[in-house]
């Protein structure tokens, strides 16, 4: 436990410090992974609809995405707190050290899911009707490691809903183009979760936690991640073709492909020293880079701000 965590655990926490601790608990900065793809879906739908950005809708999509993700992370940490306490890598997490109480975490999770449902209600009736269904995989995922070797697939399903929901928020109707993008995001995130889980193989095996790396070993998990990211690249190409993407989108695809190659070169079965660089830096860059290129492409093709 760090000195900061020890201080949080031993002194009465102020309201501001409680909020900061909760934001650390849910790793709010990791919204950068899925949020850019929700924006790509929403802006592409707006371009196809009337070629105009609807800022209120985009704001509500952002609130809904962050609210649902915050609920998912809080629920994950609450459900996994005993597993986290037995793993040296996660033993310093806020619910384990006492920096955040279980009651506070549940309160934050409840507030987040209410915010999500409220944003969905303000978007359109279909979003509100489907919103409760979006909550289910967020709760099932942390339990997944208790009954299947493939909890990463459940995470992928949960993340795939982001672009689909963003498209529904704009149009109020189903779109297979959004499904293609959603599958790309889900398989991408499921793939890099395979990489991330490699660092917990020993602890997972020791405590009966199920995962692909624990079942098939690190080499098998890394090969699985490579396949996932190859499929992701193919789906992103398919999305570009299906939506008539232009030059700048394809430049973004080249950047994504190069980033994937780099990611899989820096993580080796017997050398996980650069795993955090691959997980946090590269994957965060992939989402932001493709969003920037897709946005520029839409603007060049006539999307009005």
N, C-alpha and C positions, 0 to 999 in steps of 0.2 A: 504494500500500500504506500502511495506517495505521501509526502508531507502534507500536500494540499488535501488529499483524501482523509488523512488522519485528523486534520484540523476540522474538516466538515463533520466528521463523525464524532468529535469530542466536544464541540462548542455548539451552543444554540444557534441554529441556522436562521439567518434573516430572510425575509420574503424574497428579496432580490437574489440571494444566494440559492434559495430553493428553486427558483425559476431557472437559474443558470445550471444547476445540477440536473434538473429535469431535461433541459435542452441537451446537455452532455449525454444523458441517459439514452435519449432517442436519436442522438447523432444527427441533429437537424441539418447539418451541412451536407449530409449524404443525399438530400433531395436532388442534388445536381445529377444523380445517375438517371432517374426516370423522368424528371420534369421536362428536360429539353425535348424528349420524344413526344410528350403530351402536347407541347407547344407546336411541334412539327405537324402533328395530327390536326390540332385546332386551326392553325393558320392555313394548312392545305385545304381543309374543309371550307374555311372562309373564302379562300381564293376561288374555289370551285362554285361557291354559292353566289357571291356578288363582288368578289375581288376587293373587299374592304375588310380592314381589321376592326372587330367589334371589341373595344377595350374592356367593357364591363363583363362580357362573356369570358374574355381571357383572364381577367382578374378572378372571376368565380371559379374557373378551371384551376387556377393556381391555388386558391384557398382550399378547394376540394382535394386536390392532390396532396398538398402539405398536411391537411387535416387527417386524411386517411392514412398516409404514411406515418404520421406521428402516432396515431392510434396503434398501427401495426407494430411499430418498434417498441412502444410502451408495453403492449400485450406480450410481445416476444420476450422482453426482459423480465417481466413478471413471471411468466410461465416457466422460463428457463433459469430462474435465479438459483435454484439448488444445483443444477448442472454447472452453472457459471462458478459457483463457490468451489467446486471440486476441480476446476481447470485452472492451472496457474496463469494462463494467458488472460482469463476473464475474471479472476478472483478480485480484481480491483474495480469492477463495475459498481456503479452507484448503489444498486439494490443490495449488493453483497456487503459493501462497506458500511451501509447505513446512511450514506450521504443523501439518499432519497428513500423515504419509507414506502412500503407497499401501498399504504393508503394514499399517499401523495401521487404515486405512479398511477393508481387506478383513477384517481380524480383527474389527472392530466389526460389519461386515455379517454375518459368519458367526455371531457370537454372537447377533445380533438374529434371524436366521432360525431358529436352534436354539431360541431362546426362543419364537418364533412356533409352531414345530412342536410344542414341548413343551406349550404352552397348548392347542393344537388337540387333542393326544392326551388331555389331561385333560378336555376337554369331552365329546366322544363320538366313536365310531368313524367316523361320516360326516364330521365335521369333519377328522379326521386323514386320511381317504382323499382328501378334496378339497383339503387344504392345499397339496400340491405344485403343483396347478394354479393356485392363487392367486399363486404366486411368478412364474409365466411372464410375465404382462404387466408386472410390475414391472421385469423385465430387458429386455423388448422395447421398452418406452416410450423409454428414452434413445437406442436405435438408430433409433427411428421417424423422427426428424428427418433421418436420412441417406437414407431411401428413400421417404418420403411427405410430401406437403404437409399431412397431417392427423394429426400425432403427438398432437394434443390429444384426438382420438377414442380413441387407445390409452390415454391417461391416464384418460379418462372410464370406459373399460371396467375399468381397474384399480380405480378408486375405487368403482365400482358394486358391487363384490363385498363391500364392508364391511357394509352393512345385510343383505344376503342371508346372509353368513356369521354375523352376529350372531343372526339368526333361527334358522338351522340349529343354532347353539350351544345355544339354549334348547330347541328342540323336537325336533331330530334328524330333521326332515322338511322337504320342500320347501314353499315358500309363494309364491304369486303376489303376495300383498300385499307381501312383502319385495322381490320383483322390481320392483314399481312404485316403491317407495322407493329401491331401488338405482339404477334408471334416473334418477330425479330427482337423486340425488346425483352420478352420473356426468356427466349433461348439465350440471348446475350447475357442477361443477368444470372440465369441459371448456370451458364458456363463459367462466369467468373466467380460464382459462389463455390463451384467445384475447386477452383484454385485456392480460394480463401480457406476452405475447409481442410486443405492439406496440412496446415500448421497444427491442427488439433488431433491428428491421427492417434498418437499415443494416448492422450487423455480420453478420446472417444472410445477406443478399444478397451481401456481400463475400466470405464464406467458404463459400458453398454450403450453408448450413444451411437446411433446408426447414421451412416453417410456413405457416399461412394468411395471417398479415400479410405475410410475405415474398413470397408468391405473388400475393395479391389486393389488397394494400395495407391501410393502417390503417382506412380507412372500411369496407371490406368485412369486416374482422375484427370491428370493433365492431358492425356489423349482425348478423354471425353470433352474437356474444355475446348480443345482444338476443333473437334468436330462441331461442337455447339457454335463456335465463332465462325467457322466456315459456313454453316447453315445460316447464321445471322447475316453474314455478308450477302449470301444469295437472296435472302428475303428482302434486304434493303435495296438490292438491285431491282427485284421484282416490284417493290413499292414505287421506286423511281419510274420504272417503265409504265406501271399501271396509272400513275398520276401525271404522266407527261412531263417529268422533271427536265430541267434544262442544264446547261453547262456547269453552273456553280454547284448544283447538287452532286453531279458526277465528280467534280473536284473534291467535294466532301467525302465521297465514297472512296476515292484514292487515299485520302488521309486516314480514313477509318481502317482500310485494309492494311496500310503501313503500320498503324498503331497496333493492330491485332498481331501482326508478325513480330513487332518489337516486344509486345507483352509476353508472347510465348517463347521468345528467346531469352528473356531475363529470368524466367522461372524454370528451374531444372529439377528433376526428381530428387537429386542429392544436394541441391543448393537452393534453399528457400529464403536466402538472405535478402533478396530484392522483391519478395512477395508483396510487401506493402506498397512498393512503388508501382507494381503491376496492378494491384487491386484498386488503390485509391487514385493515384496520379493518372495512369493511362486510361482507366475506364471513365474517370471524370472528364478527361480531355476528349474522349471519343464522343460523349454526349454533347458537350459544348461545341466541338468543332463541327459536327454534322448539323447541329441546329443553326449555327452561324451561316454555314454554306447553304442550307435549305432556305433560311430566311432571305438571304441575299438573292437566291434564285427566284423566289416568289416575288420579291420586290422588282427585280429586273423584268419579270414576266408580266407585271402589271398590278400586283397587290398594292392597294392604297392604304397608307397609314391613317 
